[in-house]
Amino acid sequence: MEIGVYSFGDVQRDPATGKLGSTAQATRNLLEAIQLADQVGLDYFGIGEHHTYEMPASAATVVLGAAASMTKNIKLGSAVTVLSTDDPVRVYQQFATLDALSNGRAEITAGRGSSTESFPLFGHSLNDYDELFAEKLDLLLEVNEKESITWSGKFRPALNDALIVPRPDAGSLPIWLATGGNPHSSVRAALLGLPVAYAIIGGQAARFAPLADLYRRAAEQAAIPGAPVKISIASPGFIGDDAAKAKDLWWTHWHAAMSSLGAIRGFAAPQRPHFDQDANGGGALFVGSAIEIAERVVNLHRSVGHMRQFFQMDLGQLPQKDFLRSIELLGTQVKPLVDAELGIAKPQ
């Protein structure tokens, strides 16, 4: 079981003034977090694309490229790349460059994106939401398969025997398809021969088990030779030295984030009873002590059968010191407990 972290580059709040701080510092904080994640033995760090002041991680490959020179083992990826509003050729070139710099540790997770600020920013219409993603995913997969391609579509100029470089040493990049739980997306991933990444951000996590079964059945029927039938799960989470204190601390930041998001999207922020329901037992918020979180990851694995779970911890201006401590506990305590329970041998 791979264990990791993802982030949108949470901006800190000045404790003296209460005002949001520097987006530049938020970017530097990301680099510090990735270095620590590698040092404590975590398997994966993903940066999700956002374009807001609170979450300014808009250029994942730049940060991951810097991290590549400061880390040794951790896989570096997007979580997610909003492919609908980007150019698949440039996405591929950037991640292939990252792959070279990291000696084969780069991954792409492609999605339509739950946040839509990139559509007006880059001149795209939300009316084309699904069509844009389908076409651009098709181009990205073709670029990943072939060094020179001829291709035409609706939203991008045609390519005629175009050379796409650089190329990964392995010949291609790992590309995941991200979804928030749409059954069609699970089937699409299987039919395209792609691993699937589920974002579980609320409710009971085990409700994704039927989607995982659907994905596996569709992959079996598609029978694509060599297709990586894999499932990963991204979920909010936070680990503390004490379970109750961890929940009390993270509740304030989770509620702040939900309040800000609710003001934009038109919903009322959930209150503490809702948080407590989702942060315990089989809920989607993995908040608590290392022992508690390890047990919940194992229980979810037995239901869904995923091979990777990674957590968004720095939410709602969580202080950097608490973010780093949570990463440390995830690597030094949660991962060894999960590996031991699942019978995974420690690398020599």
Residue frames relative to the residue before (quaternion, step in Angstrom):
aa qw qx qy qz dx dy dz
M 1.0000 0.0000 0.0000 0.0000 0.00 0.00 0.00
E 0.2548 -0.7570 0.5829 0.1494 3.57 -0.76 1.06
I 0.1308 -0.7819 0.6081 0.0403 3.55 -1.02 0.90
G 0.1349 0.8202 -0.5442 0.1138 3.58 -0.89 0.85
V 0.4579 -0.6525 0.5532 0.2419 3.49 -1.43 -0.25
Y 0.0153 -0.7598 0.6439 0.0885 3.53 -1.27 0.41
S 0.0928 -0.8025 0.5893 -0.0005 3.53 -1.18 0.60
F 0.2938 -0.7192 0.5991 0.1935 3.52 -1.31 0.48
G 0.5774 -0.6149 0.3706 0.3888 3.57 1.25 0.26
D 0.0063 0.8575 -0.5138 0.0271 3.57 0.78 1.06
V 0.3514 -0.7328 0.5491 0.1948 3.58 -0.86 1.03
Q 0.4310 -0.7052 0.5065 0.2456 3.58 -0.97 0.89
R 0.3270 -0.7135 0.5807 0.2164 3.56 -1.28 0.42
D 0.4742 -0.6683 0.4927 0.2930 3.58 -0.89 0.92
P 0.3897 -0.7540 0.4697 0.2430 3.64 -0.51 1.10
A 0.6527 0.5243 -0.3216 0.4424 3.61 1.13 -0.52
T 0.7973 0.2961 -0.1372 0.5078 3.58 0.91 -0.95
G 0.3986 -0.7219 0.4704 0.3141 3.57 1.19 -0.53
K 0.5515 0.6208 -0.3916 0.3964 3.58 1.27 -0.02
L 0.5719 -0.5798 0.4525 0.3633 3.54 -1.23 0.55
G 0.4018 -0.7483 0.4878 0.2015 3.52 -1.02 0.86
S 0.8035 -0.3322 0.2521 0.4248 3.51 -1.24 -0.62
T 0.4204 -0.6779 0.5428 0.2629 3.56 -0.99 0.87
A 0.5883 0.5636 -0.3661 0.4497 3.60 1.14 -0.55
Q 0.6635 0.4890 -0.3036 0.4780 3.57 0.97 -0.85
A 0.5974 0.5595 -0.3584 0.4490 3.58 1.07 -0.68
T 0.6425 0.5156 -0.3134 0.4724 3.57 1.05 -0.76
R 0.6597 0.4879 -0.3068 0.4823 3.58 0.97 -0.81
N 0.6085 0.5535 -0.3478 0.4499 3.58 1.08 -0.68
L 0.6052 0.5641 -0.3454 0.4429 3.57 1.07 -0.74
L 0.6583 0.5159 -0.3040 0.4561 3.54 0.92 -0.94
E 0.6346 0.5248 -0.3210 0.4678 3.58 1.01 -0.82
A 0.6614 0.5151 -0.3031 0.4531 3.57 0.97 -0.86
I 0.6513 0.5115 -0.3238 0.4575 3.60 0.95 -0.82
Q 0.6292 0.5365 -0.3335 0.4528 3.58 0.97 -0.83
L 0.6741 0.4859 -0.2976 0.4700 3.58 0.90 -0.91
A 0.6268 0.5493 -0.3387 0.4367 3.59 0.95 -0.86
D 0.6492 0.4959 -0.3078 0.4877 3.58 1.04 -0.76
Q 0.6687 0.5266 -0.3049 0.4273 3.58 0.89 -0.91
V 0.7413 0.3977 -0.2316 0.4886 3.61 1.01 -0.75
G 0.6298 -0.6241 0.3054 0.3472 3.58 1.23 0.37
L 0.3792 0.7137 -0.5103 0.2940 3.60 1.13 0.42
D 0.5122 -0.7072 0.4265 0.2357 3.54 -1.16 0.69
Y 0.8295 0.1085 0.0233 0.5474 3.57 1.03 -0.74
F 0.0011 0.7505 -0.6599 -0.0363 3.53 -1.21 0.65
G 0.0773 -0.8078 0.5844 0.0031 3.56 -0.76 1.10
I 0.1864 -0.7521 0.6201 0.1228 3.55 -1.12 0.72
G 0.2601 -0.7832 0.5508 0.1246 3.54 -0.73 1.12
E 0.4663 -0.6979 0.4793 0.2563 3.54 -1.03 0.82
H 0.1584 0.7458 -0.6343 0.1281 3.55 -0.80 1.12
H 0.2187 -0.7886 0.5672 0.0930 3.55 -1.22 0.52
T 0.4751 0.6477 -0.4563 0.3829 3.59 0.99 0.84
Y 0.6383 -0.5256 0.3806 0.4141 3.57 -1.22 0.35
E 0.6734 0.5023 -0.3037 0.4494 3.58 0.94 -0.87
M 0.7870 0.1374 -0.0475 0.5996 3.59 1.11 -0.75
P 0.0218 0.8816 -0.4686 0.0530 3.59 0.32 1.25
A 0.3790 0.7407 -0.4870 0.2655 3.63 1.18 0.35
S 0.0979 0.8499 -0.5030 0.1223 3.57 0.41 1.27
A 0.7598 0.2935 -0.1580 0.5583 3.61 1.24 -0.26
A 0.1346 -0.8594 0.4884 0.0688 3.55 0.56 1.21
T 0.6918 0.5096 -0.3160 0.4023 3.59 0.78 -0.93
V 0.5866 0.5599 -0.3824 0.4429 3.61 1.12 -0.50
V 0.6865 0.4651 -0.2795 0.4841 3.59 0.87 -0.96
L 0.6757 0.4928 -0.2966 0.4611 3.57 0.92 -0.89
G 0.6092 0.5454 -0.3490 0.4578 3.57 1.11 -0.61
A 0.6364 0.4993 -0.3188 0.4940 3.57 1.05 -0.76
A 0.6599 0.5146 -0.3039 0.4554 3.57 1.00 -0.85
A 0.5778 0.6133 -0.3758 0.3858 3.58 1.09 -0.66
S 0.7010 0.4668 -0.2686 0.4675 3.57 1.04 -0.78
M 0.7213 0.4272 -0.2321 0.4933 3.59 1.26 -0.29
T 0.7083 0.3894 -0.2405 0.5374 3.59 1.29 -0.01
K 0.3691 -0.7601 0.5029 0.1820 3.56 -1.25 0.40
N 0.8519 0.2113 -0.0475 0.4768 3.56 0.79 -1.00
I 0.6266 0.6043 -0.3473 0.3487 3.58 0.98 -0.80
K 0.4320 -0.6729 0.5365 0.2696 3.57 -1.05 0.81
L 0.2035 -0.7953 0.5682 0.0570 3.56 -0.99 0.94
G 0.1562 0.8259 -0.5219 0.1451 3.56 -0.59 1.10
S 0.5417 -0.5750 0.4919 0.3661 3.50 -1.38 -0.12
A 0.0422 -0.8161 0.5761 -0.0146 3.56 -1.11 0.65
V 0.4408 -0.6415 -0.5565 0.2906 1.69 1.09 2.24
T 0.4836 -0.5421 0.5612 0.3967 3.51 -1.45 -0.16
V 0.3106 -0.7352 0.5678 0.2015 3.60 -0.73 1.02
L 0.2016 -0.8525 0.4743 0.0875 3.53 0.25 1.34
S 0.5731 0.6301 -0.3728 0.3682 3.58 1.10 -0.65
T 0.7898 0.2941 -0.1451 0.5183 3.59 1.03 -0.73
D 0.6281 0.4910 -0.3493 0.4923 3.57 1.22 0.41
D 0.4958 -0.6182 0.5104 0.3339 3.56 -1.32 0.14
P 0.4321 -0.7371 0.4486 0.2622 3.63 -0.50 1.10
V 0.6086 0.5482 -0.3635 0.4438 3.59 1.07 -0.63
R 0.6842 0.4686 -0.2841 0.4813 3.58 0.90 -0.91
V 0.6002 0.5461 -0.3604 0.4600 3.59 1.03 -0.74
Y 0.6790 0.4924 -0.2972 0.4562 3.55 0.85 -0.95
Q 0.6626 0.5132 -0.3126 0.4471 3.59 0.87 -0.91
Q 0.6597 0.5143 -0.3113 0.4509 3.57 0.97 -0.85
F 0.7156 0.4332 -0.2627 0.4810 3.58 0.90 -0.89
A 0.5950 0.5311 -0.3701 0.4764 3.60 1.12 -0.49
T 0.6190 0.5178 -0.3325 0.4880 3.58 1.11 -0.68
L 0.6337 0.5141 -0.3160 0.4840 3.58 0.98 -0.85
D 0.6386 0.5377 -0.3264 0.4432 3.57 0.97 -0.83
A 0.6511 0.5068 -0.3114 0.4715 3.57 1.02 -0.81
L 0.6867 0.4932 -0.2835 0.4526 3.57 0.90 -0.92
S 0.7422 0.3974 -0.2089 0.4976 3.58 1.10 -0.69
N 0.4225 -0.7198 0.4512 0.3160 3.58 1.28 0.08
G 0.8011 -0.3751 0.1518 0.4410 3.51 0.76 1.17
R 0.5281 0.6593 -0.3984 0.3573 3.60 1.13 0.49
A 0.5247 0.6718 -0.3954 0.3422 3.63 1.24 0.08
E 0.0238 -0.7728 0.6342 0.0037 3.54 -1.17 0.73
I 0.2364 -0.7296 0.6196 0.1668 3.56 -1.26 0.52
T 0.0619 -0.7342 0.6728 0.0671 3.55 -1.06 0.81
A 0.1457 -0.8289 0.5396 0.0239 3.55 -0.38 1.30
G 0.1110 0.7981 -0.5848 0.0933 3.55 -0.93 0.91
R 0.5870 -0.5671 0.4416 0.3725 3.52 -1.32 0.16
G 0.4226 -0.7295 0.4436 0.3039 3.56 1.21 -0.48
S 0.3380 -0.7435 0.5432 0.1947 3.56 -0.85 1.01
S 0.6764 0.4037 -0.2698 0.5538 3.57 1.24 -0.47
T 0.2515 -0.8328 0.4858 0.0845 3.55 -0.74 1.05
E 0.3695 0.7650 -0.4776 0.2238 3.61 1.21 0.20
S 0.6042 0.5756 -0.3689 0.4093 3.61 1.15 -0.45
F 0.5610 0.6254 -0.4023 0.3639 3.64 1.12 -0.45
P 0.7267 0.3667 -0.2664 0.5162 3.66 0.69 -0.88
L 0.5926 0.5958 -0.3701 0.3960 3.60 1.07 -0.66
F 0.7962 0.2662 -0.1263 0.5285 3.57 1.00 -0.83
G 0.6129 -0.6365 0.3235 0.3385 3.56 1.21 0.54
H 0.5199 0.6190 -0.4320 0.3999 3.58 1.08 0.69
S 0.4083 -0.7129 0.5232 0.2264 3.55 -1.21 0.58
L 0.4852 -0.6622 0.4919 0.2899 3.56 -1.01 0.84
N 0.5312 0.6204 -0.4072 0.4089 3.58 1.23 -0.29
D 0.7106 0.4217 -0.2386 0.5102 3.57 1.23 -0.50
Y 0.2032 0.8527 -0.4707 0.1004 3.58 1.33 0.23
D 0.7606 0.3752 -0.2072 0.4876 3.61 0.65 -1.10
E 0.6656 0.5236 -0.3078 0.4336 3.57 0.92 -0.90
L 0.6185 0.5446 -0.3355 0.4564 3.57 1.04 -0.78
F 0.6901 0.4895 -0.2949 0.4442 3.55 0.81 -0.99
A 0.6555 0.5217 -0.3254 0.4384 3.59 0.88 -0.90
E 0.6892 0.4788 -0.2937 0.4578 3.59 0.86 -0.91
K 0.7102 0.4642 -0.2792 0.4497 3.57 0.85 -0.92
L 0.5995 0.5300 -0.3652 0.4756 3.57 1.12 -0.53
D 0.6136 0.5488 -0.3394 0.4550 3.57 1.02 -0.77
L 0.6776 0.4805 -0.2904 0.4750 3.58 0.91 -0.90
L 0.6412 0.5283 -0.3338 0.4455 3.61 0.91 -0.86
L 0.6803 0.4862 -0.2989 0.4599 3.59 0.89 -0.87
E 0.6441 0.5073 -0.3310 0.4672 3.58 1.03 -0.68
V 0.6305 0.5188 -0.3283 0.4749 3.58 1.02 -0.80
N 0.6518 0.5261 -0.3114 0.4488 3.58 1.01 -0.80
E 0.7030 0.4787 -0.2569 0.4588 3.57 1.11 -0.68
K 0.8165 0.2037 -0.0592 0.5370 3.57 1.00 -0.86
E 0.4828 -0.6718 0.4905 0.2738 3.55 -1.07 0.78
S 0.7686 0.1523 -0.0802 0.6162 3.58 1.09 -0.76
I 0.0105 -0.8337 0.5512 -0.0320 3.58 -0.73 1.00
T 0.1840 -0.7017 0.6728 0.1452 3.48 -1.39 0.48
W 0.1293 0.8065 -0.5449 0.1894 3.54 -0.56 1.20
S 0.0064 0.7820 -0.6227 -0.0277 3.58 -1.18 0.56
G 0.0180 0.7951 -0.6049 0.0401 3.54 -1.16 0.67
K 0.6822 -0.5079 0.3639 0.3797 3.53 -1.35 -0.16
F 0.7993 0.3742 -0.1525 0.4447 3.58 0.90 -0.92
R 0.7665 0.2820 -0.1500 0.5572 3.57 1.26 -0.16
P 0.5756 -0.5792 0.4287 0.3866 3.63 -1.03 0.61
A 0.5629 -0.6269 0.4306 0.3236 3.55 -1.09 0.77
L 0.2760 -0.7266 0.6054 0.1714 3.54 -1.31 0.44
N 0.0939 -0.8027 0.5887 0.0199 3.56 -0.86 0.94
D 0.8118 -0.2095 0.0756 0.5398 3.56 -0.31 1.33
A 0.2297 0.8080 -0.5036 0.2020 3.57 1.00 0.92
L 0.3390 -0.7249 0.5687 0.1902 3.56 -0.97 0.94
I 0.1120 -0.7962 0.5939 0.0282 3.58 -0.75 1.08
V 0.1307 0.7824 -0.5911 0.1462 3.57 -0.47 1.23
P 0.5467 -0.1004 -0.8242 -0.1084 1.57 -2.40 0.84
R 0.3790 -0.6962 0.5594 0.2422 3.56 -1.36 0.17
P 0.5191 -0.6395 0.4614 0.3298 3.60 -1.03 0.68
D 0.6029 -0.5584 0.4287 0.3754 3.57 -1.17 0.55
A 0.6873 0.4853 -0.2798 0.4624 3.58 1.06 -0.77
G 0.5899 -0.5949 0.3589 0.4114 3.59 1.26 -0.14
S 0.7915 -0.0314 0.0370 0.6092 3.57 1.13 -0.63
L 0.4566 -0.6701 0.5181 0.2721 3.54 -1.33 0.30
P 0.4882 -0.5983 0.5238 0.3594 3.60 -1.16 0.47
I 0.0226 -0.7869 0.6163 -0.0214 3.59 -0.79 1.06
W 0.1541 -0.7778 0.6075 0.0473 3.54 -0.81 1.12
L 0.2927 -0.7103 0.6039 0.2122 3.55 -1.23 0.50
A 0.2338 -0.7976 0.5468 0.1012 3.57 -0.69 1.14
T 0.0567 0.7867 -0.6129 0.0474 3.54 -1.10 0.74
G 0.4066 -0.7078 0.5274 0.2359 3.52 -1.19 0.60
G 0.7629 -0.3621 0.1976 0.4978 3.58 1.24 0.20
N 0.4049 0.7004 -0.4850 0.3321 3.58 1.23 0.35
P 0.4478 -0.7076 0.4666 0.2848 3.66 -0.62 1.02
H 0.6111 0.5599 -0.3518 0.4350 3.58 1.03 -0.75
S 0.6515 0.5203 -0.3198 0.4502 3.58 1.01 -0.78
S 0.6113 0.5393 -0.3484 0.4627 3.60 1.08 -0.66
V 0.6688 0.4808 -0.2905 0.4870 3.56 0.95 -0.88
R 0.6276 0.5445 -0.3353 0.4440 3.58 0.97 -0.84
A 0.6451 0.5179 -0.3249 0.4583 3.60 0.91 -0.90
A 0.6708 0.5043 -0.3004 0.4534 3.58 0.89 -0.92
L 0.6929 0.4848 -0.2833 0.4523 3.59 0.87 -0.93
L 0.6849 0.4480 -0.2763 0.5039 3.57 1.21 -0.51
G 0.4652 -0.6975 0.4311 0.3335 3.58 1.26 -0.10
L 0.4920 0.6693 -0.4131 0.3733 3.57 1.14 0.67
P 0.4741 -0.6003 0.5420 0.3479 3.58 -1.19 0.44
V 0.3063 -0.7670 0.5427 0.1527 3.57 -1.14 0.64
A 0.1758 -0.7656 0.6134 0.0821 3.55 -1.09 0.85
Y 0.1723 -0.7977 0.5741 0.0671 3.57 -0.60 1.17
A 0.2289 -0.7364 0.6213 0.1388 3.56 -0.97 0.92
I 0.0316 -0.7962 0.6035 -0.0291 3.58 -0.49 1.21
I 0.0382 0.8588 -0.5046 0.0795 3.56 -0.13 1.27
G 0.8055 0.0873 -0.0666 0.5823 3.59 1.25 0.02
G 0.7293 0.4130 -0.3062 0.4515 3.55 -1.27 0.34
Q 0.6822 -0.4394 0.3737 0.4492 3.54 -1.25 -0.50
A 0.4643 -0.7262 0.4333 0.2632 3.56 -0.65 1.12
A 0.6423 0.5627 -0.3310 0.4015 3.59 1.01 -0.75
R 0.5055 0.6448 -0.4371 0.3710 3.61 1.21 -0.17
F 0.6071 0.5492 -0.3587 0.4484 3.59 1.26 -0.19
A 0.4435 0.7068 -0.4531 0.3137 3.60 1.23 -0.12
P 0.6618 0.4835 -0.3368 0.4635 3.67 0.85 -0.74
L 0.6245 0.5237 -0.3457 0.4650 3.61 1.08 -0.65
A 0.6332 0.5219 -0.3262 0.4694 3.57 1.02 -0.79
D 0.6427 0.5072 -0.3177 0.4783 3.59 1.02 -0.78
L 0.6279 0.5323 -0.3276 0.4636 3.58 1.02 -0.82
Y 0.6456 0.5237 -0.3113 0.4605 3.57 0.95 -0.91
R 0.6883 0.4819 -0.2918 0.4570 3.59 0.84 -0.92
R 0.6429 0.5121 -0.3295 0.4647 3.61 0.98 -0.78
A 0.6617 0.4976 -0.3090 0.4681 3.56 0.96 -0.86
A 0.6385 0.5194 -0.3265 0.4647 3.60 1.04 -0.75
E 0.6383 0.5247 -0.3265 0.4590 3.56 1.03 -0.78
Q 0.6717 0.4861 -0.2944 0.4753 3.58 0.99 -0.82
A 0.6489 0.5155 -0.3242 0.4561 3.59 1.03 -0.76
A 0.0805 -0.8597 0.5001 0.0661 3.58 1.17 -0.69
I 0.2027 0.7829 -0.5537 0.1983 3.57 0.80 1.04
P 0.4402 -0.7187 0.4615 0.2770 3.62 -0.56 1.09
G 0.8509 0.1578 -0.1320 0.4833 3.55 -0.90 0.97
A 0.4237 0.7143 -0.4702 0.2985 3.59 1.22 0.05
P 0.3755 -0.7343 0.5173 0.2286 3.62 -0.84 0.94
V 0.1268 -0.7893 0.5991 0.0442 3.59 -0.29 1.27
K 0.2417 0.7745 -0.5285 0.2498 3.55 0.07 1.36
I 0.1624 -0.7651 0.6170 0.0870 3.54 -1.22 0.63
S 0.0303 -0.7626 0.6455 0.0297 3.55 -1.01 0.88
I 0.2212 -0.7686 0.5894 0.1140 3.54 -1.23 0.52
A 0.1466 -0.7501 0.6411 0.0696 3.53 -0.97 1.01
S 0.1027 0.8029 -0.5770 0.1088 3.56 -0.77 1.01
P 0.5268 -0.5903 0.4840 0.3740 3.60 -1.14 0.46
G 0.1895 0.7981 -0.5579 0.1255 3.56 -1.05 0.66
F 0.0319 -0.7814 0.6232 -0.0012 3.53 -1.27 0.43
I 0.1601 -0.7919 0.5859 0.0631 3.57 -0.89 0.97
G 0.0463 -0.7955 0.6042 0.0017 3.55 -0.94 0.93
D 0.6463 -0.5175 0.3854 0.4074 3.57 -1.28 0.20
D 0.7651 0.1883 -0.1041 0.6069 3.56 1.20 -0.56
A 0.5128 -0.6957 0.4085 0.2936 3.60 -0.71 1.07
A 0.6962 0.4784 -0.2855 0.4527 3.59 0.79 -1.02
K 0.6674 0.4923 -0.3012 0.4707 3.58 0.95 -0.86
A 0.6183 0.5423 -0.3407 0.4556 3.59 1.06 -0.72
K 0.6700 0.4898 -0.2978 0.4717 3.58 0.95 -0.86
D 0.6510 0.5143 -0.3204 0.4571 3.60 0.94 -0.82
L 0.6684 0.4944 -0.3030 0.4659 3.57 0.94 -0.87
W 0.7407 0.4416 -0.2554 0.4372 3.56 0.68 -1.08
W 0.5370 0.6226 -0.3972 0.4078 3.59 1.18 -0.51
T 0.6732 0.5082 -0.3198 0.4316 3.60 0.83 -0.91
H 0.6996 0.4535 -0.2745 0.4791 3.59 0.99 -0.78
W 0.6123 0.5288 -0.3392 0.4800 3.59 1.07 -0.70
H 0.6700 0.4912 -0.3043 0.4660 3.60 0.92 -0.87
A 0.6238 0.5316 -0.3412 0.4603 3.60 1.03 -0.74
A 0.6654 0.4973 -0.3027 0.4672 3.57 0.95 -0.87
M 0.6721 0.4889 -0.2989 0.4690 3.59 0.94 -0.85
S 0.6162 0.5383 -0.3461 0.4590 3.59 1.09 -0.63
S 0.6601 0.4954 -0.3040 0.4759 3.59 0.95 -0.88
L 0.6767 0.4862 -0.2926 0.4691 3.56 0.92 -0.92
G 0.6478 0.5342 -0.3163 0.4416 3.56 1.00 -0.82
A 0.6249 0.5414 -0.3388 0.4490 3.58 1.06 -0.71
I 0.6730 0.4803 -0.2859 0.4844 3.58 1.13 -0.66
R 0.7983 0.3392 -0.1476 0.4753 3.56 0.85 -1.01
G 0.5394 -0.6910 0.3674 0.3109 3.56 1.27 0.07
F 0.6062 0.5054 -0.4127 0.4548 3.60 0.88 0.85
A 0.5128 -0.6355 0.4832 0.3158 3.53 -1.21 0.55
A 0.5098 -0.6521 0.4637 0.3159 3.56 -0.95 0.85
P 0.4922 -0.6565 0.4781 0.3133 3.63 -0.90 0.87
Q 0.4000 -0.7256 0.5156 0.2183 3.54 -1.12 0.70
R 0.7812 -0.3979 0.2201 0.4277 3.57 -1.32 0.22
P 0.6416 0.5151 -0.3701 0.4314 3.69 0.81 -0.70
H 0.6250 0.5236 -0.3301 0.4756 3.58 1.06 -0.74
F 0.6424 0.5196 -0.3126 0.4687 3.57 0.95 -0.89
D 0.6702 0.5076 -0.3077 0.4455 3.59 0.85 -0.95
Q 0.6270 0.5334 -0.3365 0.4574 3.58 1.05 -0.72
D 0.7319 0.4295 -0.2337 0.4746 3.58 0.91 -0.93
A 0.6980 0.4750 -0.2684 0.4639 3.60 1.20 -0.50
N 0.7105 0.3767 -0.2510 0.5387 3.59 1.25 0.21
G 0.8128 0.2812 -0.1816 0.4767 3.56 -1.30 0.26
G 0.8023 -0.2598 0.2206 0.4900 3.53 -0.74 -1.12
G 0.3630 0.7653 -0.4687 0.2509 3.58 1.23 0.35
A 0.6155 -0.6033 0.3931 0.3203 3.55 -1.31 0.40
L 0.6557 0.4771 -0.3201 0.4899 3.62 1.20 -0.27
F 0.1839 -0.8168 0.5423 0.0704 3.57 -0.36 1.27
V 0.2267 0.7850 -0.5222 0.2444 3.53 0.36 1.34
G 0.5058 0.6413 -0.4694 0.3355 3.58 -0.81 0.99
S 0.7301 -0.3669 0.3161 0.4822 3.54 -1.22 -0.58
A 0.6860 -0.4871 0.3414 0.4190 3.56 -1.28 0.29
I 0.6549 0.5126 -0.3204 0.4535 3.58 0.92 -0.87
E 0.6557 0.5205 -0.3032 0.4552 3.56 0.94 -0.92
I 0.6963 0.4699 -0.2850 0.4616 3.60 0.83 -0.95
A 0.6160 0.5379 -0.3489 0.4577 3.59 1.00 -0.73
E 0.6562 0.5080 -0.3088 0.4647 3.59 0.92 -0.88
R 0.6811 0.4906 -0.2970 0.4552 3.58 0.93 -0.83
V 0.6172 0.5273 -0.3442 0.4718 3.59 1.08 -0.68
V 0.6584 0.5022 -0.3062 0.4697 3.58 0.92 -0.89
N 0.6516 0.5132 -0.3183 0.4590 3.60 0.92 -0.85
L 0.6626 0.4879 -0.3108 0.4758 3.57 0.97 -0.80
H 0.6085 0.5539 -0.3448 0.4518 3.58 1.05 -0.74
R 0.6630 0.5062 -0.3058 0.4590 3.58 0.98 -0.81
S 0.6799 0.4679 -0.2820 0.4892 3.57 1.19 -0.49
V 0.7968 0.3127 -0.1306 0.5004 3.57 0.85 -1.04
G 0.3108 -0.7807 0.4909 0.2300 3.59 1.07 -0.68
H 0.3204 0.7674 -0.5006 0.2404 3.58 1.09 0.64
M 0.3650 -0.7434 0.5224 0.2031 3.57 -1.22 0.51
R 0.7701 0.1768 -0.1298 0.5991 3.60 1.29 -0.01
Q 0.0263 0.7580 -0.6515 -0.0151 3.53 -1.15 0.72
F 0.0130 0.8026 -0.5948 0.0432 3.54 -0.86 0.99
F 0.3367 -0.8081 0.4787 0.0675 3.48 -1.04 1.02
Q 0.2949 -0.6921 0.6268 0.2030 3.53 -1.18 0.73
M 0.0954 -0.8363 0.5399 -0.0059 3.55 -0.44 1.26
D 0.7305 0.4230 -0.2355 0.4816 3.59 0.92 -0.94
L 0.2197 0.7864 -0.5209 0.2488 3.50 0.24 1.37
G 0.8556 0.1436 -0.0909 0.4890 3.58 -1.02 0.76
Q 0.6435 -0.5595 0.2954 0.4308 3.54 1.08 0.90
L 0.1277 0.7782 -0.5883 0.1790 3.55 0.89 0.98
P 0.5022 -0.6585 0.4515 0.3321 3.64 -0.79 0.86
Q 0.5970 -0.6107 0.3935 0.3403 3.55 -1.02 0.85
K 0.6328 0.5434 -0.3467 0.4290 3.61 0.98 -0.77
D 0.6637 0.4854 -0.3052 0.4803 3.59 1.04 -0.71
F 0.5953 0.5520 -0.3419 0.4732 3.57 1.12 -0.70
L 0.6933 0.4775 -0.2785 0.4624 3.57 0.83 -0.97
R 0.6367 0.5171 -0.3329 0.4651 3.60 0.99 -0.75
S 0.6397 0.5226 -0.3232 0.4617 3.58 1.01 -0.78
I 0.6274 0.5198 -0.3272 0.4786 3.59 1.01 -0.79
E 0.6431 0.5336 -0.3165 0.4490 3.56 0.95 -0.91
L 0.6840 0.4749 -0.2825 0.4762 3.59 0.88 -0.92
L 0.6145 0.5517 -0.3465 0.4449 3.58 1.04 -0.73
G 0.7342 0.4347 -0.2372 0.4645 3.56 0.93 -0.90
T 0.7666 0.3983 -0.2059 0.4596 3.57 0.87 -0.93
Q 0.7891 0.2863 -0.1603 0.5192 3.60 1.13 -0.48
V 0.7080 0.4538 -0.2919 0.4555 3.62 0.72 -0.99
K 0.6935 0.4912 -0.3025 0.4315 3.61 0.70 -1.00
P 0.6651 0.4813 -0.3376 0.4605 3.67 0.82 -0.78
L 0.6413 0.5206 -0.3283 0.4583 3.60 1.01 -0.74
V 0.6486 0.5063 -0.3131 0.4743 3.59 0.96 -0.84
D 0.6612 0.5108 -0.3063 0.4562 3.57 0.89 -0.94
A 0.6581 0.5124 -0.3115 0.4553 3.58 0.95 -0.86
E 0.6758 0.5010 -0.2955 0.4528 3.57 0.94 -0.89
L 0.7345 0.3985 -0.2211 0.5027 3.57 1.05 -0.76
G 0.4945 -0.7002 0.4062 0.3166 3.57 1.29 0.10
I 0.3814 0.7146 -0.4894 0.3232 3.55 1.11 0.73
A 0.3793 -0.7460 0.5045 0.2124 3.55 -0.66 1.10
K 0.4752 -0.6633 0.5040 0.2831 3.54 -1.08 0.78
P 0.4996 -0.6603 0.4544 0.3286 3.65 -0.83 0.89
Q 0.4481 -0.6903 0.5063 0.2576 3.55 -1.07 0.81
